[in-house]
Amino acid sequence: MRRTLTRLALLALGVASLPACANDFDGNRRGHGNDSGIASVQLGPRPFFLVEEMADSPLKKRLQHCAATRESYKPTLFSIAHRGAPLQFPEHTKESYEAGARMGAGVVECDVTFTKDKELVCRHAQNDLHTTTNILATPLASKCVKPFTPAVFDAAGTLVAPAAAECRTSELTLAEFKTLRGKMDASNPRGRTVAEYQAGTANFRTDLYAGPTSGTLLTLKEAIALFKKLGVKMTPELKSASVAMPFDGFSQAAYAQKMIDEHKAAGVPARDVWAQSFDINDILYWVKNEPAFGRQAVYLDDANGPADVPTFEQLKAYRAAGIRIVAPPLWQLLTADTSGNILPSPYARNAKAAGLDIITWSLERSGILADGNNGSYYQSFDSAITREGDMFRMLDVLAEQVGVLGVFSDWPATTSFYANCTGQK
């Protein structure tokens, strides 16, 4: 999915270092502020539940005092809405984006891919329509590159072949895409029917906000207009294509440029946009061809495992090539000691020493924390996570010891509460 330039190849680029200066994310945090269109931030009960779930500590007392005395909360750039608020709302929908902004996220993400007629739309992947929309229950199911096939069981009821499908935005025109409705991203591998296949939502999420009249899908242009109305800043992610590029003459460079052009056409200043990609070539394209946007482009630096985590020399090479912000997953930034303390990882220390700013992802994606086995996001420090309130321990290390600029979350109220109570901007 991620066609990245190898880190060793990057070391060999020999690109001269750009002059050092603070990136605009940091500048925005210090001075530009966030002119939110949201009348008041609404956190709901979850952050307060998490505080009470914490073990006794100075941090818990600080957050309890904030919860008891603070009368209102403000939007914060520290809180980044990951796909909106997909813990409960269908991701990358109007309703999900609005929920994330209402919870105080100062920055909202649209993952960007394209349709058959090369229009840019908000989806996490070009080929996820079968799990994130109702396409299989519509006549457009006939356009899926892999039609739905039901699960197969043997005579004993053992699953022999899971249910499957694959549906891409690149198979639909924009007009066709806009007829679909978003649903919670899920599938049931044991489904014998389309209805069963689409009913796989995890038990810590909900289908309550995925009804037939909600789940409104958006183009990038529509998302930009909505974000301007909401008063939030923007972090579009250029997604890897599922089709061979160039696609009908549409090159990767044209794709990367079109994403930037749509923000420029809408009058969005570069300082309000953090363009992201897992493909380092996209980042380097923006650095070279759109320097105002490139100077705060975000390289999603995702290692497959500990052996792939970049070294200090490789991180210095990123900076020399013009990359200013890296965004690794949580596990790359944190580790744990034998006493259960959460600590900054060597990668975190090396990235800061290399002159890189850091954003991380993604909070609120692992369900119940206290039951352990919290998945890949926690793989390097899961031994230190024993209760739901440890969410704030983790956030505090990221903010105060790692010094991240912001944190992506599937439920931005959590990060918004923490930022408001601890002085993060």
N, C-alpha and C positions, 0 to 999 in steps of 0.2 A: 504494500500500500504506500510505503514511503520511499520514494526514489531519491535518496540523499547522496550527496557527494561524500565519499568516505573521509573520515577525519584525517587520515594519513595524507590523502590527496590535498586536503585543505592546508596542511602543514607545508606542503610543497608549493603553494600558490605564490608565496613571497610578496603578498600585498602589503604596501606601506601602511603603517598605522595612521589613522586619522587623528586630528588634534583632539586631545581629551577635553570633554566638557560634559556637564550633567545632561542626561537625556530628558526629554520633555515630560515623561511620566513623572519623574522626580520634580521637575519644574512645576508641573500642574499641581502636584501634592503641596508644594511650598507656597504657590502664589496664585495660580489661575482659578482655583476653586471649582465648583460644580454648580452651575445655575440650573437646578433641577426643576422640571415641570411637574414633579410630584408634590402635591400640597403638603403631605406629611408622610414620613416613613412609618410603615406598619410592620412591626417585627413578629407579631403573633407570639404564642406561648413557647415555641421550641427553644430559643436561646436561654430562657429563664429556667426551663426544665433542665437543660444541660448544666447550668450553673449549680443547681441544687444536687445534681448527680456527681459533682466533683468531690474528690477527697479533700479533707481540710488542708488549706494551704493559704499563704498570703495572697496568691492570685484569686482564689475563691472568695476571700474576704473582700478584695478589691472589686470583683465583679458583682458580688452581692450588694455592696454599698452602692454601686452604680445603678443596679436594678431597682433599689429601694428609693433612690433620691433623684434619678434623672427623669425629667418630665417629657422630653422629646428626643428624637434621634435624627441625625442628618445623613444624607447620602454621602458615601465615601468612596474614593478611588481605590482604597484597599480591597473593597468588596467587588468582585468581578462575577457577573452572572454567567455561569457556564451553561450555554444553550438556553438561557432564560432561568427557569426554576423547575428543572425536570424531575426533581424528587417527587412532585405531584402533578405537574402540568406537562402535556405533550411537548417535547423539546422543539425548539426553533419554530414556535408558533407565536402569533400575536399575543395570545393570552399568557403564554409562558414568559415572554419578554416583559410584558406589563407587570406580571407578578414579581419578577426579579427586580425591576426598578422600584416598585412599591416597597420592597424589602430593603431598600437603601443601597443597592448596587449602583456605584457611580460609573461603571463600565459594563456594557452588555455585549455578548458575543453572537455574531452570525457566522456559522460555518458556511462557506461559499462553494457551490458547485454549479454546473450548467446543464441546460436542457438541450433537446435536439436542435432547437433553433438558436443555440448559443446565448441564451439569456441566463443571467446569474440569479440563483435562488438560494435560500437558506435551508440547508440539509447537512447533517453530520457527515454523510457520505453520499457519493453519487449513486451507490447501489444499495440503499437501505429502505427504499420505499415500502418493501414488503413487511418490514417490522415497525416502521414509524408512521405509516399512513394506512388508510382503508383501501388501498388500490386493489387488493385481491378480492374485495367484495364489490368491485365495480366493473363495468365493461372494459376499462383500461387494463385489467388483468391480462387480456389477450396480447398486450404489448410487452409483457415482462420477458426478459431474456431467458429466464428459467421459470416456466409456469409452476404453479403449486402442485406438489406431489404429496399425497398423504403419507403418514407414518405406516410402516408395515410391521406386523407382529407375527410371531410364529404361533403354533397351536397352543403353546404354554403361556402365551401372553407376553413373551419377552420381546422387547423392541429389536427389530432386525435392521430397519432402515428408518432414520428420523424423517419427519416431514421437512420439506425444503421448498424454497422459492428464491428468486432474485429479480428485483425490479429496479430499474435505473431511471434517473431523471433524464439521462441522455436519450432515452427511447421515447420521451414525451415532448410535445410542444409546450411552450409556456402556457397556452390556453388550457391544454389538457391537465398540466400540473396543477393549475389553480382550481380545478374542480375537486381535488382531493381534500381529505380532512386528516389532520394529524392525530395520531394515537400514541399512547405510551410505547416507548421503544421496547418491544418484547415479542417473543414467539414461543410457542409450545412445541418442542420436538416430537411430542407424542400425539399431536393433533391429527385426527382422521379427516377433519373438514376444515374449511377456511376459518369458520367461526372458532373452532377449537384451537387452531394454529395461532390465531391472533389474540388468544386469551391467556397469554403467558406472563402477564405483569407480575413482577416480584411482590412478595407479600408485604414488604416495607414501603411500597409505593401504592398508588391508587389509580383507578380509572374514573374517579368521580368527576374530573374535569376534561374528560375525553369524549364528550357526547357528540351526537350527530350535528349539532349546531355550533360547536366550538372547534378547537383545533385548527385555527385559520392559518394556512400556509402563506408565506410571504416571499416575494422577490427581494433581492438585495436592495433595490431602489426603495421598495416599500418599507423594508426594515430601517433603512437610513432615515426615511421620513418619520417613522415612528420614534426612533431614538432621538431625533431632534425635538420632536414634540414632548417626549418624556424628559428631555434635558440631560440625557446620559451621554457619555463618551463611548467610543466604539472600538471593538477589537475583532475585525473580520479575519477568519482563517481560510486561506486558500487550500482547499482539500485536493488530495491526489485524485486524479481521474481514474475511473474504472475502465475506460476505453483507451485505446492507443492514441497517443498524441503525436503529431497534430490530428485533431478530430475534424474531418471535413474542412481542412485548411486552417483550423483554429489551433494555433501553436501554444505551447506552455507560456512563452513570453507574452503573447497576446492575452492569454487568460489572466496572468499576473497583472498586466497593465490595465485590463478592463476593470478589475476589482478596484484598483486605485482611482481610475477615471470616474467611476460612478460616485465615489465620495467627493471628488473634486467638482463634478458637475452639480452636486447637491450643495456646494458651498461649504463643505465640512473642512475646517482647517486641519493641516497635517498634525498639529499638536494634539488634536482630539482623536487620533486614529492610531491604534497599535496593530498593524497588519501582522498576521502570524502565518507560519508554515512549518511543517515537518521537513520540507525539502529545502536544504540549505541553498540550493541554486535559486529558489524564489527570493530568499532573503538577500542574496548577493545581487540579484537583478534589481531589487528595489534600492539597495544601497547605491548602485551605479546609476540607475536611470531615473529614480524618484528620490533623490537624497533627502528631501524634507520629510518624506514618509519613511525612507529607509533608515534614518537615524534613530527611530524608535520602533523598527520592525522587530518582531519577537521570534527568535529561533526556538521551536519546540524540540528541545534537545533530549529525546527519549531513548535511553539505552534499553536493549532487550533484557539485559541482566547485569549483575555486578561487573562481569568481565568486560562489558562494553562501555562502562562509564568513562568519559574522556579524562585524560590526564591534565595536569596543570599546563604542560606545554601545548596541548591541543586547545585548551581554553584560551591561552594567550594568542593562539593562531586565529581563533574566532575574532577576538578583539582587533587583531592586526588587519583582518579582512574587512573591518567596518561594522561587525556585529556588536551591538551594545547591550542587548537584553537576551538572556536565555530563559527558557521556561521548561525545566525538567519536571517530572512527576514528583509527588511528595516523597516517595521512598528514596530518590536520589539525593535529597537534601537533609534527611534525618537518619539517625541511628540510635541505638539504645545500649546502655551499659548493663552490667549484671545486677545492678541495684534498681533497675526499672526507670532510670532517668532517660529522658529524650534529649538528644544532643545533636548539634550540627554535624553533618557528614564531612568527610574530606573533600568531596565535590563542592559542597557549599563554601567551605573555606577557600578552596582553590579558585572558584568562580569569582569571588569577591577580590581575591588577591590579583586576579588577572584583569581587574577593572570592569567586570561585567555586572550589570544589574540583573535581578532575578525576580521572576514571577513563577508561581507554581500551581499545579492542578492535581486532582480535583477533590474537594471536600464533599461530604454528604453523598457519596456514591456506593458506600459499602454496607448499608443497612445497620443492623445492631452491632455495636462494637464490642460489648461486654462478652459476647459468646466466642470471641477469638476468631482465628481463621478469616481475617478481614480482607484477604485478597492482595492483588499486586500493589495497590497504592500504599499498603502498610508493610510490605515484605521485609524492609530493613529495620523496622522498629515495632513490629506487632507484639513482641514479647512485653513491651512497656504499656500496652493498651489493655486495660482491664475493666473499664467502665465508660459509660456514655460521656461523662464530663471530661474525659481525657481529650476530647476534641479541643477544648480550650488550652490544655497543656501544650498540645501540638501547635496550635496557632501562636501561642506565646513564644515558643522557641523559634518558630519561623519569623515572627515579627521582630523580636528583641535580640535574638542571637544570630540568626541567619541574615536578617535585614531585608526580607523580600519586599518588593514594591506593592504586591497585591496577591490575592489568592482567589482562584476560581472555585466556585461552589455551586452545587446543584440546589442549594437552599440558602440564598445570600443573606437572609436574616441573621444567620449565625456569625458570619464574618462582619456584617454591618454592626451588630451589637458589640462584638469584641473591639472593633476599630473605634467606635464611639467612646467606649469605656476606658480605653488605654491611650487615646490620643493619636492613633494612626490617622493619617489624612486621606 
